[in-house]
Amino acid sequence: MPRYLSSDWFAAVADAGGEPVGEAGADSVDLVLEQEVRGTPDGTVVYRVEVAGAHARLVWPVPADATPPDLHITSDWETAVAVARGEMSTQRALMHGRLRFSGRSDRLATVAGALAGVDPVPGRVRAATTFDET
């Protein structure tokens, strides 16, 4: 079972393929969210969620020549795990200062409705994910 945000976990997500985002015929959304998680068992991990048309995908590692993301999100390992497990909402983490945003927050506000329920992690990978620190 792959540990959350490990290289094996990213490989499992890639091998499982992306899942459609939203309903058929939904408006196209083009957005790049970059997540930086500090203090993981592997150090700092940076990855992207790229949303285009009806699909979302994780990109890791982030290419050195990547264009700037629309939004950069920073958190610590404990917060990322709590959000991934569903123990804490991103709104609550933000309100308590456990998530930091930079970039075009106005861009996120314009597409928030279209992103409701977006999850680039296939269900079978999410179900097999562990959160052990070893």
CYANA upper distance limits for C-alpha pairs under 8 A (distance plus 0.5 A):
  1 MET  CA    128 ALA  CA      6.10
  1 MET  CA    129 THR  CA      6.50
  1 MET  CA    130 THR  CA      6.90
  2 PRO  CA      6 SER  CA      7.59
  2 PRO  CA      8 ASP  CA      6.08
  2 PRO  CA      9 TRP  CA      5.31
  2 PRO  CA     12 ALA  CA      7.98
  2 PRO  CA    128 ALA  CA      7.43
  2 PRO  CA    129 THR  CA      5.89
  2 PRO  CA    130 THR  CA      6.55
  3 ARG  CA      8 ASP  CA      7.71
  3 ARG  CA      9 TRP  CA      6.38
  3 ARG  CA    129 THR  CA      6.19
  3 ARG  CA    130 THR  CA      5.14
  3 ARG  CA    131 PHE  CA      5.93
  3 ARG  CA    132 ASP  CA      6.98
  4 TYR  CA      9 TRP  CA      6.34
  4 TYR  CA     81 VAL  CA      8.38
  4 TYR  CA    129 THR  CA      6.40
  4 TYR  CA    130 THR  CA      6.50
  4 TYR  CA    131 PHE  CA      6.08
  5 LEU  CA      9 TRP  CA      6.28
  5 LEU  CA     10 PHE  CA      7.02
  5 LEU  CA     40 THR  CA      8.41
  5 LEU  CA     45 VAL  CA      7.70
  6 SER  CA     10 PHE  CA      6.94
  6 SER  CA     42 ASP  CA      7.62
  7 SER  CA     11 ALA  CA      6.67
  8 ASP  CA     12 ALA  CA      6.64
  9 TRP  CA     13 VAL  CA      6.79
  9 TRP  CA    125 VAL  CA      8.44
  9 TRP  CA    129 THR  CA      7.93
 10 PHE  CA     14 ALA  CA      6.72
 10 PHE  CA     58 LEU  CA      8.38
 10 PHE  CA     60 TRP  CA      7.44
 11 ALA  CA     15 ASP  CA      6.51
 12 ALA  CA     16 ALA  CA      6.58
 12 ALA  CA    125 VAL  CA      7.12
 13 VAL  CA     17 GLY  CA      6.98
 13 VAL  CA     18 GLY  CA      8.25
 13 VAL  CA     58 LEU  CA      8.25
 13 VAL  CA    121 VAL  CA      6.62
 13 VAL  CA    122 PRO  CA      7.21
 13 VAL  CA    125 VAL  CA      6.85
 14 ALA  CA     18 GLY  CA      7.89
 14 ALA  CA     58 LEU  CA      8.25
 16 ALA  CA    122 PRO  CA      7.16
 16 ALA  CA    125 VAL  CA      7.97
 17 GLY  CA    122 PRO  CA      7.89
 18 GLY  CA     55 HIS  CA      7.38
 18 GLY  CA     56 ALA  CA      7.06
 18 GLY  CA     57 ARG  CA      6.26
 18 GLY  CA    120 PRO  CA      6.76
 18 GLY  CA    121 VAL  CA      7.80
 18 GLY  CA    122 PRO  CA      7.22
 19 GLU  CA     55 HIS  CA      6.89
 19 GLU  CA     56 ALA  CA      7.54
 19 GLU  CA    119 ASP  CA      8.46
 19 GLU  CA    120 PRO  CA      6.99
 19 GLU  CA    121 VAL  CA      8.20
 19 GLU  CA    122 PRO  CA      6.82
 20 PRO  CA     54 ALA  CA      5.97
 20 PRO  CA     55 HIS  CA      5.23
 20 PRO  CA     56 ALA  CA      7.54
 21 VAL  CA     54 ALA  CA      5.28
 21 VAL  CA     55 HIS  CA      5.34
 21 VAL  CA     56 ALA  CA      6.76
 21 VAL  CA    115 LEU  CA      8.47
 21 VAL  CA    117 GLY  CA      8.44
 21 VAL  CA    118 VAL  CA      6.22
 21 VAL  CA    119 ASP  CA      7.96
 22 GLY  CA     26 ALA  CA      6.92
 22 GLY  CA     54 ALA  CA      6.87
 22 GLY  CA    114 ALA  CA      7.65
 22 GLY  CA    115 LEU  CA      7.96
 22 GLY  CA    116 ALA  CA      8.39
 22 GLY  CA    117 GLY  CA      7.86
 22 GLY  CA    118 VAL  CA      7.38
 23 GLU  CA     54 ALA  CA      8.27
 24 ALA  CA     54 ALA  CA      8.00
 26 ALA  CA     54 ALA  CA      7.88
 26 ALA  CA    114 ALA  CA      8.33
 27 ASP  CA     53 GLY  CA      7.88
 27 ASP  CA    114 ALA  CA      7.96
 28 SER  CA     52 ALA  CA      7.07
 28 SER  CA     53 GLY  CA      4.72
 28 SER  CA     54 ALA  CA      7.02
 29 VAL  CA     51 VAL  CA      6.79
 29 VAL  CA     52 ALA  CA      5.91
 29 VAL  CA     53 GLY  CA      5.95
 29 VAL  CA     54 ALA  CA      8.09
 29 VAL  CA    111 VAL  CA      7.51
 29 VAL  CA    114 ALA  CA      7.70
 30 ASP  CA     50 GLU  CA      8.00
 30 ASP  CA     51 VAL  CA      5.80
 30 ASP  CA     52 ALA  CA      5.02
 30 ASP  CA     53 GLY  CA      7.18
 31 LEU  CA     50 GLU  CA      6.50
 31 LEU  CA     51 VAL  CA      5.68
 31 LEU  CA     52 ALA  CA      7.30
 31 LEU  CA     69 PRO  CA      8.39
 31 LEU  CA     70 ASP  CA      6.90
 32 VAL  CA     48 ARG  CA      7.20
 32 VAL  CA     49 VAL  CA      6.37
 32 VAL  CA     50 GLU  CA      5.16
 32 VAL  CA     51 VAL  CA      6.87
 32 VAL  CA     69 PRO  CA      5.54
 32 VAL  CA     70 ASP  CA      5.82
 32 VAL  CA     71 LEU  CA      7.27
 33 LEU  CA     48 ARG  CA      6.05
 33 LEU  CA     49 VAL  CA      5.67
 33 LEU  CA     50 GLU  CA      6.99
 33 LEU  CA     69 PRO  CA      6.29
 33 LEU  CA     70 ASP  CA      6.54
 33 LEU  CA     71 LEU  CA      5.52
 33 LEU  CA     72 HIS  CA      6.50
 33 LEU  CA     73 ILE  CA      7.91
 34 GLU  CA     46 VAL  CA      7.52
 34 GLU  CA     47 TYR  CA      6.29
 34 GLU  CA     48 ARG  CA      4.80
 34 GLU  CA     49 VAL  CA      6.87
 34 GLU  CA     69 PRO  CA      6.53
 34 GLU  CA     70 ASP  CA      8.43
 34 GLU  CA     71 LEU  CA      6.72
 34 GLU  CA     72 HIS  CA      5.20
 34 GLU  CA     73 ILE  CA      6.57
 35 GLN  CA     46 VAL  CA      6.11
 35 GLN  CA     47 TYR  CA      5.99
 35 GLN  CA     48 ARG  CA      6.54
 35 GLN  CA     49 VAL  CA      8.42
 35 GLN  CA     72 HIS  CA      6.42
 35 GLN  CA     73 ILE  CA      5.26
 35 GLN  CA     74 THR  CA      6.43
 35 GLN  CA     75 SER  CA      8.42
 36 GLU  CA     44 THR  CA      7.40
 36 GLU  CA     45 VAL  CA      6.27
 36 GLU  CA     46 VAL  CA      4.92
 36 GLU  CA     47 TYR  CA      7.25
 36 GLU  CA     72 HIS  CA      7.96
 36 GLU  CA     73 ILE  CA      6.56
 36 GLU  CA     74 THR  CA      5.21
 36 GLU  CA     75 SER  CA      6.93
 37 VAL  CA     44 THR  CA      6.10
 37 VAL  CA     45 VAL  CA      5.75
 37 VAL  CA     46 VAL  CA      6.90
 37 VAL  CA     74 THR  CA      6.44
 37 VAL  CA     75 SER  CA      5.60
 37 VAL  CA     76 ASP  CA      5.76
 37 VAL  CA     77 TRP  CA      6.33
 37 VAL  CA     80 ALA  CA      7.43
 38 ARG  CA     43 GLY  CA      6.85
 38 ARG  CA     44 THR  CA      4.85
 38 ARG  CA     45 VAL  CA      7.05
 38 ARG  CA     74 THR  CA      8.15
 38 ARG  CA     75 SER  CA      6.82
 38 ARG  CA     76 ASP  CA      5.18
 38 ARG  CA     77 TRP  CA      6.28
 39 GLY  CA     43 GLY  CA      5.71
 39 GLY  CA     44 THR  CA      6.31
 39 GLY  CA     76 ASP  CA      6.44
 39 GLY  CA     77 TRP  CA      5.86
 40 THR  CA     44 THR  CA      6.59
 40 THR  CA     45 VAL  CA      7.61
 40 THR  CA     76 ASP  CA      8.12
 40 THR  CA     77 TRP  CA      5.65
 40 THR  CA    133 GLU  CA      8.10
 41 PRO  CA    133 GLU  CA      5.97
 41 PRO  CA    134 THR  CA      7.23
 46 VAL  CA     60 TRP  CA      7.81
 46 VAL  CA     61 PRO  CA      7.56
 46 VAL  CA     62 VAL  CA      7.38
 47 TYR  CA     58 LEU  CA      7.39
 47 TYR  CA     59 VAL  CA      6.20
 47 TYR  CA     60 TRP  CA      5.48
 47 TYR  CA     61 PRO  CA      6.61
 47 TYR  CA     62 VAL  CA      6.30
 48 ARG  CA     58 LEU  CA      6.03
 48 ARG  CA     59 VAL  CA      5.49
 48 ARG  CA     60 TRP  CA      7.25
 48 ARG  CA     62 VAL  CA      7.35
 49 VAL  CA     56 ALA  CA      7.07
 49 VAL  CA     57 ARG  CA      6.09
 49 VAL  CA     58 LEU  CA      5.19
 49 VAL  CA     59 VAL  CA      6.85
 49 VAL  CA    120 PRO  CA      7.76
 50 GLU  CA     56 ALA  CA      6.01
 50 GLU  CA     57 ARG  CA      5.93
 50 GLU  CA     58 LEU  CA      6.95
 50 GLU  CA     59 VAL  CA      7.80
 51 VAL  CA     55 HIS  CA      6.37
 51 VAL  CA     56 ALA  CA      4.80
 51 VAL  CA     57 ARG  CA      7.16
 52 ALA  CA     56 ALA  CA      6.86
 55 HIS  CA    120 PRO  CA      8.43
 56 ALA  CA    118 VAL  CA      7.95
 56 ALA  CA    119 ASP  CA      7.82
 56 ALA  CA    120 PRO  CA      5.66
 57 ARG  CA    120 PRO  CA      5.64
 57 ARG  CA    121 VAL  CA      8.30
 58 LEU  CA    120 PRO  CA      6.84
 58 LEU  CA    121 VAL  CA      8.26
 62 VAL  CA     66 ALA  CA      7.34
 69 PRO  CA    103 GLY  CA      7.96
 70 ASP  CA    103 GLY  CA      6.31
 70 ASP  CA    104 ARG  CA      5.88
 70 ASP  CA    105 SER  CA      8.21
 70 ASP  CA    107 ARG  CA      7.51
 70 ASP  CA    108 LEU  CA      8.37
 71 LEU  CA    101 PHE  CA      7.27
 71 LEU  CA    102 SER  CA      6.32
 71 LEU  CA    103 GLY  CA      5.11
 71 LEU  CA    104 ARG  CA      6.11
 71 LEU  CA    105 SER  CA      6.98
 71 LEU  CA    108 LEU  CA      8.08
 72 HIS  CA    101 PHE  CA      6.19
 72 HIS  CA    102 SER  CA      5.71
 72 HIS  CA    103 GLY  CA      6.59
 73 ILE  CA     99 LEU  CA      7.15
 73 ILE  CA    100 ARG  CA      6.09
 73 ILE  CA    101 PHE  CA      5.21
 73 ILE  CA    102 SER  CA      7.16
 74 THR  CA     99 LEU  CA      6.21
 74 THR  CA    100 ARG  CA      5.60
 74 THR  CA    101 PHE  CA      7.07
 75 SER  CA     79 THR  CA      6.75
 75 SER  CA     80 ALA  CA      6.95
 75 SER  CA     98 ARG  CA      6.53
 75 SER  CA     99 LEU  CA      5.45
 75 SER  CA    100 ARG  CA      7.10
 76 ASP  CA     80 ALA  CA      6.83
 76 ASP  CA     98 ARG  CA      7.86
 77 TRP  CA     81 VAL  CA      6.61
 78 GLU  CA     82 ALA  CA      6.68
 79 THR  CA     83 VAL  CA      6.65
 79 THR  CA     88 MET  CA      8.37
 79 THR  CA     93 ALA  CA      7.66
 79 THR  CA     98 ARG  CA      7.03
 79 THR  CA     99 LEU  CA      8.25
 80 ALA  CA     84 ALA  CA      6.54
 81 VAL  CA     85 ARG  CA      6.51
 81 VAL  CA    131 PHE  CA      7.53
 82 ALA  CA     86 GLY  CA      6.69
 82 ALA  CA     87 GLU  CA      5.47
 82 ALA  CA     88 MET  CA      5.89
 83 VAL  CA     87 GLU  CA      6.38
 83 VAL  CA     88 MET  CA      5.35
 83 VAL  CA     89 SER  CA      6.27
 83 VAL  CA     90 THR  CA      6.95
 88 MET  CA     92 ARG  CA      6.99
 88 MET  CA     93 ALA  CA      7.20
 89 SER  CA     93 ALA  CA      6.78
 90 THR  CA     94 LEU  CA      6.55
 90 THR  CA     99 LEU  CA      8.13
 91 GLN  CA     95 MET  CA      6.65
 92 ARG  CA     96 HIS  CA      6.72
 93 ALA  CA     97 GLY  CA      6.76
 93 ALA  CA     98 ARG  CA      5.44
 93 ALA  CA     99 LEU  CA      6.18
 94 LEU  CA     98 ARG  CA      6.18
 94 LEU  CA     99 LEU  CA      5.32
 94 LEU  CA    100 ARG  CA      7.39
101 PHE  CA    105 SER  CA      8.14
104 ARG  CA    108 LEU  CA      7.47
105 SER  CA    109 ALA  CA      6.88
106 ASP  CA    110 THR  CA      6.97
107 ARG  CA    111 VAL  CA      7.22
108 LEU  CA    112 ALA  CA      6.23
111 VAL  CA    115 LEU  CA      6.87
112 ALA  CA    116 ALA  CA      7.02
121 VAL  CA    125 VAL  CA      7.11
121 VAL  CA    126 ARG  CA      6.81
122 PRO  CA    126 ARG  CA      6.83
123 GLY  CA    127 ALA  CA      6.57
124 ARG  CA    128 ALA  CA      6.84
125 VAL  CA    129 THR  CA      6.57
